[in-house]
Amino acid sequence: MPEDLTTKHQVEVQKEVKKQLKVIQKSREFGSEFKKQAATAMIAAFGFLIALEWRDLITLFVNNFAQTEFIKNEYAAAVYTALIVTAIAVIGIALISRWSKQPDAEKK
């Protein structure tokens, strides 16, 4: 601190510097959190696109299979598709849940 400042002024300057440092720290935290949330949103969007493509493939498979097996009942193909998509989704959710919890278990 410059010598020409009084003790009172020096204390005020130190308080202001601390406030500015807190603001800088909070803005860094905000930027970091923003990046995390933006990345999560983008990953979710890509996951949604992937899920739609898999659903189309499964629907195509079931429709081709349904033409030969479920020709008498048109709703059977829809039920079959729903069951396959549900099974794949449940397995995927279980695997992702297990994968996402592994780092927490390693910390303990």
Secondary structure, 3 states (H helix, E strand, C coil): CCCCCCHHHHHHHHHHHHHHHHHHHHHHHHHHHHHHHHHHHHHHHHHHHHHHHHHHHHHHHHHHHHHHHCCCCHHHHHHHHHHHHHHHHHHHHHHHHHHHHHHHHHHC
